[in-house]
Amino acid sequence: MENSEADDTAITVKELIDLLATYPVDLRVVVDGYEDGYDNVHPDNLSIISIYYKPDHRDWEGEYEESWLNPGEKSLPAVRIARKSH
């Protein structure tokens, strides 16, 4: 499931669980809001998507795009934590 072109500092679900396990279990988990601030992470905002690495991304864009945007690229599955705000 690895993409050799992708950032090798990305973490897996197990690594995230292990990292989160070092914190008190009652801490809230948040994600960046759309423009600023933070949003709660909700269980129904987690999903599996198919992504591909986009080496020519701009500084303000993410390194990955959803695979349906460019079906010819090598894709890999990922867990997406969606923001609550739009």
N, CA, C and O atoms as CSV, one atom per row, in Angstrom:
chain,resi,resn,atom,element,x,y,z
A,1,MET,N,N,0.807,-1.203,0.000
A,1,MET,CA,C,0.000,0.000,0.000
A,1,MET,C,C,0.846,1.262,0.000
A,1,MET,O,O,0.298,2.365,0.013
A,2,GLU,N,N,2.134,1.133,-0.013
A,2,GLU,CA,C,2.954,2.336,0.041
A,2,GLU,C,C,3.130,2.935,-1.336
A,2,GLU,O,O,3.100,2.230,-2.345
A,3,ASN,N,N,3.311,4.225,-1.366
A,3,ASN,CA,C,3.566,4.940,-2.603
A,3,ASN,C,C,4.954,5.552,-2.457
A,3,ASN,O,O,5.145,6.469,-1.659
A,4,SER,N,N,5.920,5.056,-3.218
A,4,SER,CA,C,7.303,5.495,-3.040
A,4,SER,C,C,7.496,6.974,-3.346
A,4,SER,O,O,8.466,7.576,-2.886
A,5,GLU,N,N,6.585,7.572,-4.118
A,5,GLU,CA,C,6.701,8.988,-4.435
A,5,GLU,C,C,6.142,9.866,-3.315
A,5,GLU,O,O,6.426,11.062,-3.257
A,6,ALA,N,N,5.364,9.280,-2.448
A,6,ALA,CA,C,4.702,10.042,-1.395
A,6,ALA,C,C,5.654,10.329,-0.241
A,6,ALA,O,O,6.715,9.718,-0.120
A,7,ASP,N,N,5.258,11.255,0.586
A,7,ASP,CA,C,6.027,11.639,1.769
A,7,ASP,C,C,6.150,10.439,2.707
A,7,ASP,O,O,5.140,9.906,3.167
A,8,ASP,N,N,7.374,10.015,2.991
A,8,ASP,CA,C,7.559,8.846,3.845
A,8,ASP,C,C,7.412,9.166,5.331
A,8,ASP,O,O,7.632,8.290,6.168
A,9,THR,N,N,7.047,10.395,5.676
A,9,THR,CA,C,6.786,10.723,7.072
A,9,THR,C,C,5.307,10.537,7.430
A,9,THR,O,O,4.923,10.743,8.581
A,10,ALA,N,N,4.476,10.151,6.459
A,10,ALA,CA,C,3.062,9.901,6.732
A,10,ALA,C,C,2.949,8.744,7.720
A,10,ALA,O,O,3.801,7.856,7.743
A,11,ILE,N,N,1.906,8.758,8.528
A,11,ILE,CA,C,1.743,7.706,9.527
A,11,ILE,C,C,0.570,6.805,9.171
A,11,ILE,O,O,-0.326,7.191,8.420
A,12,THR,N,N,0.593,5.611,9.717
A,12,THR,CA,C,-0.478,4.639,9.527
A,12,THR,C,C,-1.478,4.751,10.674
A,12,THR,O,O,-1.245,5.467,11.648
A,13,VAL,N,N,-2.588,4.037,10.547
A,13,VAL,CA,C,-3.588,4.021,11.609
A,13,VAL,C,C,-2.965,3.501,12.906
A,13,VAL,O,O,-3.190,4.078,13.969
A,14,LYS,N,N,-2.182,2.413,12.832
A,14,LYS,CA,C,-1.546,1.869,14.034
A,14,LYS,C,C,-0.636,2.899,14.683
A,14,LYS,O,O,-0.652,3.069,15.902
A,15,GLU,N,N,0.161,3.590,13.866
A,15,GLU,CA,C,1.061,4.600,14.423
A,15,GLU,C,C,0.276,5.742,15.068
A,15,GLU,O,O,0.677,6.255,16.113
A,16,LEU,N,N,-0.831,6.141,14.459
A,16,LEU,CA,C,-1.678,7.181,15.054
A,16,LEU,C,C,-2.258,6.716,16.381
A,16,LEU,O,O,-2.268,7.466,17.357
A,17,ILE,N,N,-2.740,5.483,16.416
A,17,ILE,CA,C,-3.274,4.924,17.668
A,17,ILE,C,C,-2.187,4.913,18.743
A,17,ILE,O,O,-2.424,5.313,19.882
A,18,ASP,N,N,-0.998,4.450,18.369
A,18,ASP,CA,C,0.111,4.412,19.327
A,18,ASP,C,C,0.466,5.809,19.836
A,18,ASP,O,O,0.718,5.997,21.026
A,19,LEU,N,N,0.483,6.786,18.928
A,19,LEU,CA,C,0.757,8.165,19.337
A,19,LEU,C,C,-0.338,8.698,20.257
A,19,LEU,O,O,-0.051,9.293,21.296
A,20,LEU,N,N,-1.591,8.480,19.871
A,20,LEU,CA,C,-2.699,8.976,20.692
A,20,LEU,C,C,-2.745,8.289,22.053
A,20,LEU,O,O,-3.197,8.879,23.034
A,21,ALA,N,N,-2.279,7.048,22.112
A,21,ALA,CA,C,-2.288,6.297,23.375
A,21,ALA,C,C,-1.354,6.904,24.414
A,21,ALA,O,O,-1.454,6.563,25.593
A,22,THR,N,N,-0.450,7.793,24.012
A,22,THR,CA,C,0.466,8.425,24.969
A,22,THR,C,C,-0.172,9.630,25.665
A,22,THR,O,O,0.420,10.202,26.580
A,23,TYR,N,N,-1.378,10.016,25.233
A,23,TYR,CA,C,-2.072,11.171,25.807
A,23,TYR,C,C,-3.203,10.715,26.717
A,23,TYR,O,O,-3.678,9.586,26.593
A,24,PRO,N,N,-3.642,11.576,27.630
A,24,PRO,CA,C,-4.796,11.219,28.469
A,24,PRO,C,C,-6.005,10.874,27.587
A,24,PRO,O,O,-6.261,11.543,26.586
A,25,VAL,N,N,-6.736,9.832,27.967
A,25,VAL,CA,C,-7.822,9.322,27.130
A,25,VAL,C,C,-9.019,10.260,27.030
A,25,VAL,O,O,-9.874,10.066,26.166
A,26,ASP,N,N,-9.104,11.275,27.896
A,26,ASP,CA,C,-10.251,12.172,27.847
A,26,ASP,C,C,-9.967,13.472,27.073
A,26,ASP,O,O,-10.790,14.387,27.091
A,27,LEU,N,N,-8.809,13.562,26.393
A,27,LEU,CA,C,-8.519,14.752,25.585
A,27,LEU,C,C,-9.375,14.759,24.319
A,27,LEU,O,O,-9.620,13.711,23.723
A,28,ARG,N,N,-9.820,15.927,23.920
A,28,ARG,CA,C,-10.596,16.093,22.691
A,28,ARG,C,C,-9.654,16.023,21.486
A,28,ARG,O,O,-8.493,16.421,21.583
A,29,VAL,N,N,-10.149,15.521,20.354
A,29,VAL,CA,C,-9.401,15.487,19.103
A,29,VAL,C,C,-10.059,16.480,18.155
A,29,VAL,O,O,-11.273,16.438,17.953
A,30,VAL,N,N,-9.258,17.378,17.568
A,30,VAL,CA,C,-9.794,18.386,16.651
A,30,VAL,C,C,-9.012,18.366,15.346
A,30,VAL,O,O,-7.905,17.831,15.283
A,31,VAL,N,N,-9.597,18.955,14.299
A,31,VAL,CA,C,-8.924,19.163,13.013
A,31,VAL,C,C,-9.016,20.639,12.681
A,31,VAL,O,O,-9.857,21.353,13.227
A,32,ASP,N,N,-8.150,21.099,11.783
A,32,ASP,CA,C,-8.188,22.497,11.371
A,32,ASP,C,C,-9.541,22.843,10.777
A,32,ASP,O,O,-10.127,22.056,10.033
A,33,GLY,N,N,-10.036,24.042,11.118
A,33,GLY,CA,C,-11.256,24.550,10.509
A,33,GLY,C,C,-10.970,25.037,9.096
A,33,GLY,O,O,-9.820,25.026,8.656
A,34,TYR,N,N,-11.992,25.460,8.392
A,34,TYR,CA,C,-11.844,25.857,6.992
A,34,TYR,C,C,-10.861,27.011,6.823
A,34,TYR,O,O,-9.873,26.864,6.103
A,35,GLU,N,N,-11.099,28.136,7.453
A,35,GLU,CA,C,-10.197,29.286,7.332
A,35,GLU,C,C,-9.315,29.430,8.566
A,35,GLU,O,O,-8.120,29.696,8.445
A,36,ASP,N,N,-9.888,29.257,9.737
A,36,ASP,CA,C,-9.126,29.309,10.979
A,36,ASP,C,C,-9.913,28.590,12.052
A,36,ASP,O,O,-11.023,28.123,11.796
A,37,GLY,N,N,-9.368,28.494,13.226
A,37,GLY,CA,C,-10.023,27.779,14.309
A,37,GLY,C,C,-9.897,26.266,14.135
A,37,GLY,O,O,-9.127,25.782,13.305
A,38,TYR,N,N,-10.664,25.540,14.930
A,38,TYR,CA,C,-10.582,24.080,14.960
A,38,TYR,C,C,-11.980,23.494,15.043
A,38,TYR,O,O,-12.893,24.139,15.556
A,39,ASP,N,N,-12.156,22.287,14.547
A,39,ASP,CA,C,-13.409,21.551,14.609
A,39,ASP,C,C,-13.202,20.251,15.365
A,39,ASP,O,O,-12.101,19.701,15.389
A,40,ASN,N,N,-14.283,19.760,15.988
A,40,ASN,CA,C,-14.254,18.449,16.617
A,40,ASN,C,C,-14.136,17.371,15.555
A,40,ASN,O,O,-14.562,17.561,14.416
A,41,VAL,N,N,-13.554,16.236,15.932
A,41,VAL,CA,C,-13.554,15.056,15.080
A,41,VAL,C,C,-14.749,14.218,15.507
A,41,VAL,O,O,-14.902,13.895,16.685
A,42,HIS,N,N,-15.591,13.869,14.548
A,42,HIS,CA,C,-16.777,13.061,14.820
A,42,HIS,C,C,-16.607,11.698,14.157
A,42,HIS,O,O,-16.099,11.619,13.039
A,43,PRO,N,N,-17.027,10.616,14.832
A,43,PRO,CA,C,-16.860,9.274,14.251
A,43,PRO,C,C,-17.468,9.142,12.860
A,43,PRO,O,O,-16.918,8.435,12.016
A,44,ASP,N,N,-18.598,9.810,12.603
A,44,ASP,CA,C,-19.218,9.690,11.288
A,44,ASP,C,C,-18.514,10.552,10.243
A,44,ASP,O,O,-18.944,10.574,9.090
A,45,ASN,N,N,-17.448,11.264,10.609
A,45,ASN,CA,C,-16.665,12.037,9.650
A,45,ASN,C,C,-15.413,11.290,9.202
A,45,ASN,O,O,-14.555,11.859,8.527
A,46,LEU,N,N,-15.308,10.020,9.578
A,46,LEU,CA,C,-14.193,9.180,9.150
A,46,LEU,C,C,-14.649,8.319,7.983
A,46,LEU,O,O,-15.735,7.740,8.028
A,47,SER,N,N,-13.835,8.228,6.941
A,47,SER,CA,C,-14.175,7.379,5.798
A,47,SER,C,C,-12.900,6.916,5.109
A,47,SER,O,O,-11.837,7.511,5.283
A,48,ILE,N,N,-13.016,5.856,4.332
A,48,ILE,CA,C,-11.902,5.360,3.531
A,48,ILE,C,C,-12.052,5.960,2.132
A,48,ILE,O,O,-13.116,5.873,1.519
A,49,ILE,N,N,-10.983,6.563,1.640
A,49,ILE,CA,C,-11.000,7.125,0.287
A,49,ILE,C,C,-9.785,6.594,-0.474
A,49,ILE,O,O,-8.876,6.013,0.119
A,50,SER,N,N,-9.781,6.795,-1.762
A,50,SER,CA,C,-8.657,6.417,-2.609
A,50,SER,C,C,-7.971,7.709,-3.056
A,50,SER,O,O,-8.618,8.612,-3.587
A,51,ILE,N,N,-6.654,7.789,-2.836
A,51,ILE,CA,C,-5.910,9.012,-3.135
A,51,ILE,C,C,-4.696,8.711,-4.008
A,51,ILE,O,O,-4.275,7.560,-4.128
A,52,TYR,N,N,-4.144,9.750,-4.611
A,52,TYR,CA,C,-2.879,9.628,-5.316
A,52,TYR,C,C,-2.002,10.819,-4.947
A,52,TYR,O,O,-2.500,11.898,-4.624
A,53,TYR,N,N,-0.684,10.604,-5.001
A,53,TYR,CA,C,0.281,11.650,-4.681
A,53,TYR,C,C,0.393,12.606,-5.855
A,53,TYR,O,O,0.504,12.183,-7.006
A,54,LYS,N,N,0.362,13.893,-5.556
A,54,LYS,CA,C,0.423,14.933,-6.571
A,54,LYS,C,C,1.705,15.740,-6.344
A,54,LYS,O,O,1.692,16.707,-5.583
A,55,PRO,N,N,2.815,15.356,-6.993
A,55,PRO,CA,C,4.101,16.004,-6.721
A,55,PRO,C,C,4.140,17.483,-7.079
A,55,PRO,O,O,4.962,18.226,-6.543
A,56,ASP,N,N,3.266,17.918,-7.974
A,56,ASP,CA,C,3.296,19.318,-8.396
A,56,ASP,C,C,2.301,20.192,-7.627
A,56,ASP,O,O,1.875,21.236,-8.122
A,57,HIS,N,N,1.935,19.763,-6.419
A,57,HIS,CA,C,0.969,20.536,-5.630
A,57,HIS,C,C,1.558,21.894,-5.224
A,57,HIS,O,O,2.769,22.039,-5.058
A,58,ARG,N,N,0.691,22.855,-5.073
A,58,ARG,CA,C,1.118,24.189,-4.621
A,58,ARG,C,C,1.218,24.194,-3.099
A,58,ARG,O,O,0.702,23.294,-2.436
A,59,ASP,N,N,1.876,25.200,-2.550
A,59,ASP,CA,C,2.076,25.280,-1.102
A,59,ASP,C,C,0.769,25.244,-0.323
A,59,ASP,O,O,0.725,24.698,0.779
A,60,TRP,N,N,-0.282,25.809,-0.867
A,60,TRP,CA,C,-1.555,25.889,-0.151
A,60,TRP,C,C,-2.461,24.691,-0.428
A,60,TRP,O,O,-3.566,24.617,0.109
A,61,GLU,N,N,-2.008,23.760,-1.253
A,61,GLU,CA,C,-2.783,22.559,-1.566
A,61,GLU,C,C,-2.219,21.368,-0.806
A,61,GLU,O,O,-1.053,21.365,-0.411
A,62,GLY,N,N,-3.042,20.377,-0.608
A,62,GLY,CA,C,-2.575,19.134,-0.015
A,62,GLY,C,C,-1.702,18.361,-0.994
A,62,GLY,O,O,-1.772,18.578,-2.204
A,63,GLU,N,N,-0.886,17.464,-0.470
A,63,GLU,CA,C,0.006,16.655,-1.304
A,63,GLU,C,C,-0.747,15.591,-2.096
A,63,GLU,O,O,-0.227,15.057,-3.075
A,64,TYR,N,N,-1.968,15.285,-1.673
A,64,TYR,CA,C,-2.739,14.215,-2.284
A,64,TYR,C,C,-4.059,14.744,-2.833
A,64,TYR,O,O,-4.592,15.745,-2.355
A,65,GLU,N,N,-4.577,14.045,-3.851
A,65,GLU,CA,C,-5.892,14.310,-4.432
A,65,GLU,C,C,-6.663,13.003,-4.402
A,65,GLU,O,O,-6.072,11.925,-4.335
A,66,GLU,N,N,-7.988,13.104,-4.453
A,66,GLU,CA,C,-8.780,11.887,-4.561
A,66,GLU,C,C,-8.578,11.286,-5.948
A,66,GLU,O,O,-8.516,12.009,-6.942
A,67,SER,N,N,-8.477,9.972,-6.008
A,67,SER,CA,C,-8.127,9.270,-7.243
A,67,SER,C,C,-9.123,9.483,-8.368
A,67,SER,O,O,-8.740,9.447,-9.537
A,68,TRP,N,N,-10.377,9.701,-8.050
A,68,TRP,CA,C,-11.364,9.887,-9.117
A,68,TRP,C,C,-11.060,11.144,-9.941
A,68,TRP,O,O,-11.542,11.275,-11.066
A,69,LEU,N,N,-10.268,12.067,-9.390
A,69,LEU,CA,C,-9.916,13.283,-10.123
A,69,LEU,C,C,-8.885,13.015,-11.223
A,69,LEU,O,O,-8.763,13.802,-12.162
A,70,ASN,N,N,-8.148,11.912,-11.113
A,70,ASN,CA,C,-7.141,11.564,-12.101
A,70,ASN,C,C,-7.002,10.039,-12.113
A,70,ASN,O,O,-6.055,9.505,-11.535
A,71,PRO,N,N,-7.928,9.336,-12.760
A,71,PRO,CA,C,-7.976,7.875,-12.700
A,71,PRO,C,C,-6.715,7.155,-13.171
A,71,PRO,O,O,-6.517,5.995,-12.808
A,72,GLY,N,N,-5.867,7.787,-13.954
A,72,GLY,CA,C,-4.665,7.123,-14.456
A,72,GLY,C,C,-3.531,7.019,-13.462
A,72,GLY,O,O,-2.586,6.263,-13.685
A,73,GLU,N,N,-3.602,7.759,-12.371
A,73,GLU,CA,C,-2.516,7.769,-11.387
A,73,GLU,C,C,-2.587,6.554,-10.464
A,73,GLU,O,O,-3.660,6.002,-10.222
A,74,LYS,N,N,-1.412,6.145,-9.951
A,74,LYS,CA,C,-1.349,5.060,-8.966
A,74,LYS,C,C,-2.021,5.547,-7.680
A,74,LYS,O,O,-1.656,6.586,-7.130
A,75,SER,N,N,-2.996,4.787,-7.216
A,75,SER,CA,C,-3.743,5.236,-6.041
A,75,SER,C,C,-3.464,4.345,-4.837
A,75,SER,O,O,-2.961,3.230,-4.972
A,76,LEU,N,N,-3.803,4.861,-3.654
A,76,LEU,CA,C,-3.682,4.114,-2.422
A,76,LEU,C,C,-4.842,4.487,-1.513
A,76,LEU,O,O,-5.341,5.611,-1.571
A,77,PRO,N,N,-5.277,3.551,-0.673
A,77,PRO,CA,C,-6.365,3.856,0.253
A,77,PRO,C,C,-5.852,4.686,1.426
A,77,PRO,O,O,-4.683,4.597,1.802
A,78,ALA,N,N,-6.744,5.494,1.999
A,78,ALA,CA,C,-6.397,6.310,3.166
A,78,ALA,C,C,-7.648,6.548,3.993
A,78,ALA,O,O,-8.761,6.540,3.466
A,79,VAL,N,N,-7.465,6.758,5.279
A,79,VAL,CA,C,-8.566,7.150,6.151
A,79,VAL,C,C,-8.652,8.667,6.117
A,79,VAL,O,O,-7.656,9.357,6.336
A,80,ARG,N,N,-9.837,9.182,5.844
A,80,ARG,CA,C,-10.058,10.629,5.798
A,80,ARG,C,C,-10.805,11.051,7.057
A,80,ARG,O,O,-11.823,10.454,7.407
A,81,ILE,N,N,-10.309,12.067,7.731
A,81,ILE,CA,C,-11.022,12.696,8.839
A,81,ILE,C,C,-11.550,14.012,8.289
A,81,ILE,O,O,-10.807,14.981,8.127
A,82,ALA,N,N,-12.831,14.027,8.008
A,82,ALA,CA,C,-13.446,15.216,7.423
A,82,ALA,C,C,-13.698,16.276,8.487
A,82,ALA,O,O,-13.969,15.959,9.645
A,83,ARG,N,N,-13.605,17.542,8.077
A,83,ARG,CA,C,-13.938,18.649,8.970
A,83,ARG,C,C,-15.446,18.722,9.119
A,83,ARG,O,O,-16.190,18.320,8.225
A,84,LYS,N,N,-15.883,19.233,10.241
A,84,LYS,CA,C,-17.314,19.446,10.465
A,84,LYS,C,C,-17.787,20.684,9.699
A,84,LYS,O,O,-18.874,20.682,9.121
A,85,SER,N,N,-16.964,21.745,9.698
A,85,SER,CA,C,-17.359,22.983,9.012
A,85,SER,C,C,-17.092,22.861,7.519
A,85,SER,O,O,-16.310,22.017,7.080
A,86,HIS,N,N,-17.747,23.709,6.753
A,86,HIS,CA,C,-17.610,23.651,5.281
A,86,HIS,C,C,-17.029,24.935,4.766
A,86,HIS,O,O,-16.836,25.085,3.559
